[in-house]
Structures are given as C-alpha cells and as structure tokens.
Amino acid sequence: MSRIAFAFRSFFSILFGGSLPEDIAREFGYTKIKPVAATPPIDLPKASDGALQILSILQRDSRLIDFLMEDVAGYSDDQIGAAVRNLHSDCRNSLTRHVTLSPVIDGVEGTYQKLDAAKAPDPNRIKLLGNVPASGKASGGTLRHRGWAVSAVTLPPVGKQDLKVIAPAEIEIE
C-alpha cells in the first residue's frame, strides 16, 4: 500500500476514532501502549496529624491527657504540686526531643525592648499590650513574654496507627 493511502487512513482514523490503525502502526514499528493501572491515591499528612501525634507522645511519655482530664478539685495543693513536678519534667523532655523552639525576641523579660517605630510589628510574631496607639506603631515597651517559634519538628514516622486514638485503653488480664 502506498504511503499516501497510509497517510489518509491514519489521518481520518485519528480524526474520527482517536487512534492509529493497528496494521499501519505495525508497518512503521509502533506498538500500542498498554494503559497503566491506576495507582491508589496516597494519603498526604494533614496538619491535624502532627497535633494528634504530639498529643499521643505527651500522653505516652508523661500521661498529660490523663492529668488534664482528671478532676483535681479534691486534691490538696501539695498533691497537685508533686504530680506536676514529674509531669513538667516528662512533658518538657518529650517536647524538646521532637520540637526545636526558639524565642521570638531573644531578650530579657521585664526589660525595655525597642521596636521599629516606622511600621507596626507583625501581629503573628509580636502582640502589643497596654496603651497601644491606634496606628499600631510603637517605638518600644516592656518585654512581658519572649514568645516561642518552632524552628524544627522531628516526629517519628506514622505507621498504620489511628491517630485519632491518643492512647489505647488498657486492660490487665489476671
């Protein structure tokens, strides 16, 4: 068959059928590509996954959720203070193991902190308190809290666990 006939057949087959005729494809050394099986969608982590994972770690290492959900009204201040001392230490160790924190302003609390008076500070980083001008611009004030910013998070990989379960129920078999 002539090349002109192949060209016309190919043109009309592609125009109306969407594909090249198999005999023409074979003649010129082309083969049909088999469709690739659809891959299952990958579940991307959500922002809540990290929050739930941190809660799980704090519960596992220090029983923070148990403490917060406990009604402490019936306990003495001494009993609560003793519980909080261990809880504080365990939570701090867990937090510093997985989250790197740094102060927003590296200054001494209670001292004067100078600000750029030409523009209002970023409200995500600095919260102005007290007699704040309507413009939101101030030259400085007393540093009441340095603030915290996260510079790194190193959470362990999540397996097949259900992140909504912060701590599994525990049943002791006797």
C-alpha positions in Angstrom: 0.0 0.0 0.0 1.3 3.4 -0.8 2.3 6.0 1.8 -0.3 8.4 0.6 -3.0 5.8 1.4 -1.5 5.2 4.8 -1.4 8.9 5.5 -5.1 9.4 4.6 -6.2 6.3 6.6 -4.1 7.4 9.5 -5.4 11.0 9.4 -9.1 10.0 9.3 -8.7 7.2 11.8 -7.1 9.6 14.3 -9.6 12.4 13.5 -12.7 10.2 13.9 -11.5 7.3 16.0 -8.8 8.8 18.1 -6.2 6.2 17.3 -3.9 4.9 14.6 -5.0 1.7 12.8 -3.1 -1.3 14.1 -1.8 -2.5 10.7 -0.3 0.9 10.0 1.2 1.1 13.4 2.8 -2.3 12.9 4.0 -1.4 9.5 6.0 1.5 10.9 7.2 -0.3 14.0 4.8 1.3 16.5 3.1 -0.7 19.2 0.1 0.3 21.3 1.0 1.4 24.8 -1.0 -0.6 27.4 -2.8 1.6 29.9 -1.1 1.8 33.2 -3.2 0.6 36.1 -4.4 3.4 38.3 -2.3 3.7 41.4 -4.2 4.1 44.7 -4.1 7.7 45.9 -1.5 8.5 48.6 -2.9 9.9 51.8 -1.0 13.1 52.4 -0.5 14.1 56.1 -2.8 16.7 57.4 -1.9 19.4 59.8 -4.0 17.8 62.5 -1.9 14.6 62.1 1.1 16.2 63.7 -1.0 17.7 66.5 -2.5 14.4 67.3 0.9 12.7 67.1 2.3 15.3 69.6 -0.7 14.6 72.0 0.0 10.9 71.7 3.7 11.4 72.6 2.9 13.6 75.5 0.3 11.1 76.8 2.7 8.1 76.3 5.7 9.8 77.9 4.0 11.8 80.7 0.3 10.9 80.9 -0.5 14.6 80.2 -4.1 13.9 78.9 -4.8 11.8 82.0 -3.7 14.6 84.2 -5.7 17.3 82.3 -8.9 15.2 82.3 -8.6 14.4 86.0 -10.8 16.4 88.4 -8.2 17.8 90.7 -10.6 19.8 92.9 -10.5 17.2 95.7 -6.7 17.1 95.9 -4.5 19.3 98.1 -2.1 21.8 96.6 0.8 19.7 97.8 -0.5 16.6 96.0 -1.1 18.5 92.8 2.4 20.2 93.1 4.1 16.8 93.5 2.2 15.4 90.4 3.0 18.5 88.3 6.8 18.3 89.1 7.1 14.9 87.3 4.6 15.9 84.6 6.5 19.1 83.8 9.8 17.3 83.5 8.4 14.4 81.4 6.5 16.8 79.1 9.5 19.1 78.6 11.8 16.2 77.7 9.2 14.9 75.2 8.7 18.3 73.7 12.4 19.2 73.3 13.1 15.7 71.8 10.6 16.3 68.9 10.2 20.1 68.6 13.0 22.7 68.4 11.8 26.0 69.9 13.4 29.4 69.9 12.3 32.7 71.3 10.6 35.2 69.0 12.5 38.0 70.7 15.8 37.0 72.4 15.7 39.4 75.2 15.2 39.5 79.0 11.6 39.7 80.2 10.9 42.8 82.2 13.4 45.0 80.3 12.7 47.6 77.6 12.5 46.3 74.1 12.9 48.7 71.2 10.6 48.3 68.1 10.7 49.8 64.7 8.5 52.9 65.1 8.1 53.3 61.4 5.9 50.3 61.0 3.5 48.2 63.1 5.0 44.8 64.2 3.8 41.6 62.6 0.9 40.5 64.9 1.8 36.9 64.3 5.1 37.5 66.0 4.6 40.4 68.4 1.4 41.2 70.4 1.3 44.7 71.7 -0.3 45.1 75.1 -1.5 48.1 77.2 -1.8 51.6 75.8 -1.4 50.7 72.1 -1.7 53.6 69.6 -4.5 53.4 67.1 -1.9 53.2 64.3 -0.4 50.0 65.9 3.0 51.5 65.6 5.1 51.9 68.8 8.8 52.7 69.4 9.1 50.1 72.2 7.9 48.8 75.5 8.5 46.4 78.3 9.0 42.8 77.2 6.5 40.7 79.1 7.0 37.4 77.2 9.7 36.5 74.7 7.3 34.3 72.7 8.1 31.0 71.1 8.6 30.0 67.5 9.2 26.5 66.1 12.3 26.1 64.1 12.1 22.3 63.5 9.8 19.4 64.1 11.1 15.9 64.1 8.2 13.5 64.6 8.7 9.8 64.1 7.1 8.3 61.0 3.4 7.3 61.4 2.7 3.7 60.8 -0.8 2.2 60.4 -2.0 3.5 63.7 -5.2 5.5 64.0 -4.0 9.0 65.0 -7.4 9.8 66.5 -6.7 7.3 69.3 -4.4 9.3 71.6 -3.9 6.5 74.0 -5.4 3.0 73.7 -7.5 1.6 76.5 -5.5 -0.7 78.8 -7.0 -4.0 80.1 -5.0 -6.1 82.5 -5.6 -9.8 82.2 -5.4 -11.7 85.5 
